[in-house]
């Protein structure tokens, strides 16, 4: 896990040099992998998380571990704006048929969005980690994943098929003969071993916990999107990731025991 030092310092007072910090984390069994890198003037340290510790697969998780070592408190991000969201179970938004494959599946319908280039601070943070900037909508989901360790995904609402009596997003097992063109540009063959997110026309638009589909992604024309988060059966995600040779940052986190809350 790549940790930009300045990003880490947003949540914790670093009482040691980056070199000393790397030795401390190695002593805590999160081995420093190679020398400290410098990306655009930013010092970045690479830590190996070999144990089943999904709580460490985030910048805040690493800060929390260091805080316990140095006996200090975490400075958690401040929520500036608290949007009013009506939580519930709208029948036209989500449906889950493979209940054993997921512990939690939530989504928010967001209207009136403007897709544009991300601000420089966000682009720089992702670049220091090694993730290219795509757009503000995609970038902020990646930022939250790296910050909190919670993978998120956005769908363009207008690109999702709508069916009478069907939810917009339907979580189910894959079926033989189905395919999905991923946003990376690869076409994969799906099977019953996979967890699939399908739209209202029952067409696969995402491989649950691993990657989204190319044709349901956001563009500069997107004005309404569905923000989705889930907690999947880790063993299923790991098998699908290996089977399709798709090792994404999302899959790395979902293949471990992510907390369901």
Secondary structure, DSSP 4 states (H G I P E B T S, - for coil): -EEEHHHHTTTS---S-HHHHHHHHHHTT--B-SSPEEETTEEEEEB---SS-GGGSSHHHHHHHHHHHHT----PPP---------S--TTTEEES-GGGEEEEEEEEEES----PPPHHHHHHHHHHT-----HHHHHHHHHHHHHS---EEEEGGGS---TT--SEEEEE--TT-EEEBTTS-EEE--TTSEEEE-TTS-EEEETTTEEBGGG---TT--EEEEEEEEE-HHHHHHHHHHHT---HHHHHHTS-----
